[in-house]
Amino acid sequence: MTEFLLDHFLYQEGRLSLSKAALLLAMVENDLDDEMTERLRKFNIHSVVTRAGGSGDNLKAKILRNAFGAAEKSGLLSVSPRNRYAITKLVEEILRSFDSPILEVAGGGLKIALVFKDSHLAMGIYGTLGIPGMDVDFEVSVSRTLHYYLEE
C-alpha cells in the first residue's frame, strides 16, 4: 500500500489547492493544529486556526468575529478594509452553503482555518450543528478560496 503524504491531499490536477489546505487544517484533531500549520509552512502556506460556538445569529457573528480576530491578531493578515472584506466574503459564501431556517434554533461548534499564500486566501470550516436537547446533529465541512485578492 502506498503511504499517503500531505502532497497527495494538497494538490488538485497538479496545482496546489488552498481550499484543500484550509479544509484539512480545519478537520485535523485539535492537538495536531500546530504540526499541520508547520507542515503547510513548508509549502509557503501561512495559516491560523480558531473556533466558534453558539446558535443562530450568534454563531454566524462569532464565525466572522473570530475569523477577523485570528487573522489579524496572529499577524496572518494586516488590518485593512480590503483584507477584512476578503474574510467577510469568504464567511458569507461558507454560511450560504449551510444556512437554513433550522440554524435559527440549532447550535454548533465549528473549527475555522484560514490559510494564505501570495495574494490568495482560503477558509475552511468543519464541525457539527444540532438542535439542543434532540439527538439530531449533522456534520458540516466547507471551504472557499479568493484568488488574487489580498493586499501585500
C-alpha positions in Angstrom: 0.0 0.0 0.0 1.3 3.5 -0.9 2.0 5.8 2.1 -0.2 8.9 1.9 1.7 12.1 2.1 0.4 15.6 2.6 1.3 16.3 -1.0 -1.4 13.7 -2.1 -4.1 15.7 -0.4 -3.0 19.3 -1.2 -2.7 19.0 -4.9 -5.6 19.0 -7.4 -4.7 18.3 -11.0 -1.1 19.2 -10.4 -1.9 22.5 -8.7 -1.7 23.4 -5.0 -5.2 23.8 -3.6 -5.5 26.3 -0.8 -9.1 25.3 -0.3 -8.0 21.7 0.4 -5.3 23.1 2.8 -7.9 25.1 4.7 -10.3 22.2 5.0 -7.6 19.7 6.1 -6.4 22.1 8.8 -10.0 22.6 10.0 -10.5 18.8 10.1 -7.4 17.6 11.9 -7.7 16.8 15.6 -7.1 19.9 17.7 -3.8 18.6 19.2 -2.4 18.4 15.6 -3.1 22.1 14.7 0.5 23.2 15.3 2.0 20.3 13.5 -0.3 20.8 10.5 0.5 24.5 10.5 4.2 23.7 10.3 3.7 21.2 7.5 1.7 23.8 5.5 4.5 26.3 6.0 6.8 24.0 4.0 4.5 24.7 1.1 4.8 28.5 1.8 1.2 28.4 3.1 0.6 30.6 6.2 -2.3 29.6 8.4 -4.2 30.2 11.6 -6.9 28.2 13.4 -9.8 29.5 15.6 -13.1 28.1 16.8 -16.7 29.4 17.1 -19.6 28.0 19.0 -23.1 29.2 19.6 -26.5 29.2 18.0 -28.4 31.1 15.3 -27.3 34.6 14.5 -24.9 34.4 17.5 -23.0 31.6 15.8 -22.9 33.5 12.5 -21.5 36.6 14.2 -18.9 34.6 16.1 -17.6 32.9 12.9 -17.0 36.4 11.4 -15.6 38.0 14.5 -13.3 35.0 15.4 -12.0 34.9 11.8 -11.1 38.6 11.9 -9.5 38.2 15.3 -7.5 35.2 14.5 -6.2 36.5 11.1 -5.3 40.0 12.5 -4.0 39.1 16.0 -1.8 36.3 14.7 -0.3 38.6 12.0 -1.6 36.3 9.3 -3.2 39.3 7.6 -2.7 43.0 8.0 -5.6 45.1 9.1 -7.1 46.8 6.0 -10.6 47.3 4.6 -9.7 45.0 1.6 -8.4 42.2 3.8 -11.5 42.4 6.1 -13.7 42.4 3.0 -12.0 39.2 1.8 -12.7 37.5 5.1 -16.3 38.8 5.1 -16.8 37.5 1.6 -15.5 34.0 2.5 -17.7 33.8 5.6 -20.7 34.9 3.5 -20.0 32.2 0.9 -19.4 29.5 3.5 -22.6 30.4 5.5 -24.6 30.3 2.3 -23.7 26.6 1.9 -25.3 25.5 5.2 -27.5 28.4 6.3 -31.2 27.4 6.6 -34.2 28.2 8.9 -33.2 25.3 11.2 -29.9 27.2 12.0 -32.0 29.7 13.9 -32.7 27.1 16.6 -29.6 25.0 16.0 -26.3 25.3 17.9 -22.9 24.2 17.0 -19.2 24.1 17.4 -17.0 24.8 14.5 -13.3 24.9 13.8 -12.2 27.6 11.4 -9.0 27.6 9.4 -7.6 30.5 7.4 -4.7 29.9 5.0 -3.0 32.2 2.6 -0.3 32.1 0.0 0.8 35.1 -2.1 -2.4 37.1 -2.6 -4.8 34.1 -2.3 -6.9 33.4 0.8 -8.9 30.4 1.7 -11.1 29.5 4.6 -12.2 26.0 5.8 -14.9 25.2 8.4 -15.5 21.9 10.0 -17.8 20.9 12.9 -21.2 19.9 13.9 -24.6 21.6 14.1 -27.5 20.3 16.0 -30.7 21.1 17.8 -30.2 21.4 21.6 -32.0 18.6 23.5 -32.6 16.5 20.5 -30.4 13.7 19.1 -30.1 15.5 15.7 -26.6 16.6 14.8 -25.1 16.9 11.4 -21.5 17.4 10.3 -20.5 20.4 8.1 -17.3 20.8 6.1 -17.0 23.7 3.7 -14.1 25.6 2.2 -13.8 28.6 -0.2 -10.9 30.5 -1.8 -10.5 34.0 -3.1 -7.7 34.3 -5.6 -5.6 37.4 -6.3 -7.4 39.4 -3.7 -5.2 40.2 -0.6 -3.2 43.3 -0.2 0.5 42.7 0.0 
